[in-house]
Amino acid sequence: MRAATVERVLKHGQGSMNQRSFSLVAGIIFVLIAILHLLRIIFGWEAVIAGWAVPHWVSWVAVVIAGYLGYEGLRLSKRAR
C-alpha cells in the first residue's frame, strides 16, 4: 500500500476496529487457546518451556480461564452493535 493510501485510511478511520469486531476476534482466539489446552490434556502432549516441563494442571486452569474469556468475547460480540 502506498503511504498516501495508508495515511488516508488512518485519517478517516476505515482501518479501525469496532467493539463488535474486537470482541469477536478476541473470543475466537481465546476459544482456540482453550481447545488447544484441552487437546493437550486429552492426548497427553508434553509442553516444555526453557527446560521446564509444564504440568497438565496448568492446562486445566488455562482451559477454564481461556474458555471463559472466549465465551465472554463471543457473547459481547453478539450484544455490541
Secondary structure, 3 states (H helix, E strand, C coil): CCHHHHHHHHHHCCCCCCHHHHHHHHHHHHHHHHHHHHHHHHHCCCEEECCEEECHHHHHHHHHHHHHHHHHHHHHHHHCC
